[in-house]
Amino acid sequence: MTKSIAIVTGAAGDIGAAIAARLADEHDVVFLADIDAAAASAVAAKLGPDDRFVAAGCDVTSEASIADLVRRAADTGVVRTLVNNAGAARATSLHETTPEIWRADNALNLEAAFLCFRAFEPMLKASKGSVVNIASVNGMNVFGHPAYSAAKAGLLHFTRLVAVEYGKFGIRSNAVAPGTVKTQAWEKRAAANPNVFEEARRWYPLQRVVDPQDVANAVAFLAGPLAAAISGVCLPVDCGLTAGQAELARTFSQSEHY
């Protein structure tokens, strides 16, 4: 029997690792693709046996590197789920954003998802598979990091493009938009300000930030059979942030002019 495969890009990070672990429940093999091959190998070894969790060095901005990943996957089975998770943010303001940063952020956060989808398209057609793009609340509202945010907004539209054009092949395409996620990437901020998460959570109606497992659960749902009729949507996983900011709501509710 042909093995079912999930591909997770950017899998060496906390979010990618959580997604890979969760998708193993519904797939025979999970490929952990990351530009840092050593880090991907370390994560894969922690998650389980190497016949189920396969580390793969891959630069998702390189067509040649993605082609190598496709060949490895084809030798193993058929891709049923593609999770475009790789991403990064650089400059925090437009003034700090150079043309090089703009192009680099768009290449990693938007173009890479297009390149990966087109490369895996034949297998996704064969499996009538699912694409889940990891976007961001930054692609829905203005929270800084302009180049990253513009790319994530584009990623949301790309998600809908795939859903509309490839639905006839049975391919579903959806996105998850996390808010602030408690990952190792925040360690430097926490080292400089131990109260950073306490300060951040006041903006979230649920009074907490997102855990990587929260994102992984949303991805598994959208990729799985319970979401068989869902395509072309963006599911915010943001503890209520995009519904309205809790701190502002409290401020207005306490105002005599409210």
C-alpha positions as CSV (number, residue, x, y, z in Angstrom):
1,M,0.0,0.0,0.0
2,T,1.3,3.5,-0.9
3,K,2.4,5.4,2.1
4,S,0.7,8.8,2.8
5,I,3.1,11.7,3.3
6,A,2.9,15.1,5.0
7,I,5.4,17.7,4.1
8,V,6.1,20.4,6.7
9,T,8.4,23.2,5.8
10,G,10.3,25.2,8.4
11,A,9.9,22.1,10.6
12,A,12.9,22.7,12.8
13,G,11.2,25.5,14.6
14,D,8.7,25.1,17.5
15,I,5.6,25.6,15.4
16,G,6.8,23.3,12.6
17,A,7.9,20.6,15.0
18,A,4.5,20.7,16.7
19,I,2.7,20.4,13.3
20,A,4.9,17.5,12.3
21,A,4.2,15.6,15.5
22,R,0.5,16.2,15.1
23,L,0.2,15.2,11.5
24,A,1.9,11.9,12.2
25,D,-1.4,10.8,13.7
26,E,-3.0,10.8,10.2
27,H,0.0,10.1,7.9
28,D,2.4,7.3,7.5
29,V,5.5,9.5,7.0
30,V,6.2,13.2,7.8
31,F,9.0,15.0,6.1
32,L,10.5,17.7,8.2
33,A,12.0,20.2,5.7
34,D,14.2,23.0,6.8
35,I,17.1,25.0,5.5
36,D,18.9,24.0,8.7
37,A,19.3,20.3,8.0
38,A,21.0,19.5,11.3
39,A,18.3,21.2,13.3
40,A,15.6,19.3,11.3
41,S,17.5,16.0,12.0
42,A,17.5,16.8,15.8
43,V,13.8,17.5,15.8
44,A,13.0,14.4,13.8
45,A,15.0,12.2,16.2
46,K,13.1,13.6,19.1
47,L,9.7,13.0,17.5
48,G,10.2,9.3,16.6
49,P,11.7,6.7,14.3
50,D,13.4,7.8,11.1
51,D,11.0,5.8,8.9
52,R,8.2,7.9,10.1
53,F,9.9,11.3,10.7
54,V,12.3,12.1,7.8
55,A,14.5,15.1,8.1
56,A,15.2,16.9,4.8
57,G,17.5,19.9,4.3
58,C,15.6,22.2,1.9
59,D,15.8,25.9,0.9
60,V,12.2,26.6,0.0
61,T,13.2,29.7,-2.0
62,S,15.2,27.4,-4.4
63,E,13.4,25.5,-7.1
64,A,16.3,23.0,-7.4
65,S,16.3,22.3,-3.6
66,I,12.5,21.8,-3.7
67,A,12.9,19.4,-6.6
68,D,15.3,17.3,-4.5
69,L,12.6,17.2,-1.8
70,V,10.0,16.1,-4.3
71,R,12.2,13.3,-5.5
72,R,12.8,12.0,-2.0
73,A,9.1,12.1,-1.2
74,A,8.2,10.4,-4.4
75,D,10.5,7.5,-3.6
76,T,8.7,7.1,-0.3
77,G,5.0,7.4,-1.1
78,V,2.5,10.1,-2.2
79,V,2.1,13.5,-0.6
80,R,-1.4,14.0,0.9
81,T,-0.7,17.1,2.9
82,L,1.6,20.1,2.2
83,V,2.1,22.6,5.1
84,N,3.9,25.8,4.0
85,N,5.2,26.8,7.4
86,A,8.6,28.3,6.7
87,G,8.7,32.0,7.3
88,A,10.5,34.9,9.0
89,A,10.2,38.6,9.7
90,R,12.9,41.1,9.5
91,A,12.4,44.9,9.6
92,T,9.8,46.2,12.0
93,S,8.9,49.4,10.1
94,L,8.6,50.6,6.6
95,H,11.4,53.1,7.3
96,E,13.7,50.2,8.2
97,T,12.7,48.1,5.3
98,T,15.3,48.0,2.5
99,P,14.5,46.7,-1.0
100,E,16.6,43.7,-0.1
101,I,14.5,43.0,3.0
102,W,11.3,43.5,1.0
103,R,12.4,41.0,-1.6
104,A,13.8,38.5,0.9
105,D,10.6,38.5,3.1
106,N,8.4,38.0,0.0
107,A,10.6,35.2,-1.3
108,L,10.4,33.3,1.9
109,N,6.9,34.1,3.1
110,L,5.0,34.1,-0.2
111,E,6.9,32.9,-3.2
112,A,8.2,29.8,-1.4
113,A,4.6,28.6,-0.9
114,F,3.9,29.0,-4.6
115,L,7.1,27.1,-5.5
116,C,6.3,24.3,-3.1
117,F,2.7,23.9,-4.2
118,R,3.6,23.8,-7.9
119,A,6.4,21.2,-7.3
120,F,4.0,18.9,-5.3
121,E,1.0,19.6,-7.4
122,P,1.1,16.3,-9.3
123,M,1.1,14.3,-6.1
124,L,-1.6,16.4,-4.4
125,K,-3.8,15.8,-7.5
126,A,-3.2,12.1,-7.2
127,S,-4.0,12.0,-3.5
128,K,-6.8,14.7,-3.7
129,G,-4.7,16.3,-1.0
130,S,-4.7,19.3,1.2
131,V,-2.6,22.5,1.4
132,V,-2.4,24.4,4.7
133,N,-0.5,27.7,4.6
134,I,0.7,29.2,7.8
135,A,-0.1,32.9,7.5
136,S,-0.3,35.4,10.3
137,V,-2.6,37.9,11.9
138,N,-0.1,40.3,10.4
139,G,-1.6,39.5,7.0
140,M,-5.0,40.5,8.3
141,N,-4.3,43.7,10.2
142,V,-1.4,46.1,10.7
143,F,0.9,44.9,13.5
144,G,4.3,45.9,12.2
145,H,6.9,44.0,10.1
146,P,5.6,45.5,6.8
147,A,7.3,43.3,4.3
148,Y,6.4,40.1,6.2
149,S,2.9,41.3,6.7
150,A,2.4,42.2,3.0
151,A,3.8,38.7,2.1
152,K,1.4,37.0,4.5
153,A,-1.5,39.0,3.1
154,G,-0.5,37.7,-0.3
155,L,-0.3,34.2,1.1
156,L,-3.9,34.4,2.1
157,H,-4.9,35.4,-1.4
158,F,-2.8,32.6,-2.8
159,T,-4.6,30.2,-0.5
160,R,-7.9,31.2,-2.1
161,L,-6.4,31.0,-5.6
162,V,-5.4,27.4,-5.1
163,A,-8.8,26.6,-3.5
164,V,-10.7,28.0,-6.5
165,E,-8.5,26.7,-9.3
166,Y,-7.6,23.3,-8.0
167,G,-10.9,22.4,-6.2
168,K,-11.9,20.5,-9.4
169,F,-9.0,18.1,-8.7
170,G,-10.2,17.5,-5.1
171,I,-7.4,19.6,-3.6
172,R,-8.4,21.7,-0.6
173,S,-6.4,24.8,0.3
174,N,-6.7,26.7,3.6
175,A,-4.7,28.9,5.9
176,V,-4.0,29.3,9.6
177,A,-3.2,32.7,10.9
178,P,-1.5,32.6,14.3
179,G,-1.2,35.5,16.7
180,T,1.7,35.7,19.1
181,V,3.1,32.2,19.6
182,K,5.2,31.3,22.6
183,T,8.3,29.9,20.8
184,Q,12.1,29.9,21.3
185,A,12.1,32.9,18.9
186,W,10.8,34.9,21.8
187,E,13.6,33.9,24.2
188,K,15.7,37.0,23.4
189,R,12.7,39.3,24.1
190,A,12.0,37.4,27.3
191,A,15.6,37.6,28.4
192,A,15.5,41.4,28.0
193,N,12.0,41.7,29.5
194,P,10.9,38.8,31.7
195,N,7.3,40.2,31.6
196,V,7.0,40.3,27.8
197,F,4.3,37.5,27.7
198,E,2.5,39.0,30.7
199,E,2.4,42.4,28.8
200,A,1.4,40.8,25.5
201,R,-1.5,38.7,26.9
202,R,-3.5,41.8,28.0
203,W,-4.2,42.4,24.3
204,Y,-5.8,39.0,23.9
205,P,-9.4,38.3,25.0
206,L,-8.4,34.8,26.2
207,Q,-5.7,36.5,28.3
208,R,-2.9,34.3,27.0
209,V,-0.8,33.9,23.9
210,V,-0.8,31.0,21.5
211,D,1.0,27.7,22.1
212,P,2.6,25.8,19.1
213,Q,0.2,22.9,19.8
214,D,-2.8,25.2,19.2
215,V,-1.5,25.9,15.7
216,A,-0.8,22.2,15.1
217,N,-4.3,21.2,16.1
218,A,-5.8,23.7,13.7
219,V,-3.6,22.5,10.9
220,A,-4.5,18.9,11.6
221,F,-8.2,19.8,11.5
222,L,-8.0,21.6,8.2
223,A,-5.9,18.9,6.7
224,G,-8.1,16.1,7.9
225,P,-11.5,14.5,7.0
226,L,-13.5,16.6,9.4
227,A,-12.8,19.6,7.2
228,A,-13.6,17.8,4.0
229,A,-16.0,20.6,2.8
230,I,-13.8,23.4,3.9
231,S,-11.6,25.1,1.4
232,G,-10.4,28.7,0.8
233,V,-10.6,29.9,4.4
234,C,-8.3,31.5,6.8
235,L,-8.6,30.2,10.4
236,P,-7.2,32.7,12.9
237,V,-5.5,30.9,15.9
238,D,-5.0,34.1,17.9
239,C,-6.7,33.8,21.3
240,G,-9.3,36.3,20.0
241,L,-6.9,39.1,18.9
242,T,-8.5,39.8,15.6
243,A,-12.0,39.8,17.1
244,G,-11.0,43.0,19.0
245,Q,-8.3,44.0,21.4
246,A,-9.2,43.3,25.0
247,E,-7.2,46.2,26.4
248,L,-9.0,48.7,24.1
249,A,-12.4,47.1,24.9
250,R,-11.7,47.6,28.7
251,T,-10.6,51.1,28.1
252,F,-13.8,52.0,26.2
253,S,-16.0,50.2,28.7
254,Q,-14.6,52.3,31.5
255,S,-15.0,55.5,29.6
256,E,-17.9,57.8,30.6
257,H,-18.4,58.5,26.8
258,Y,-18.7,54.8,25.9
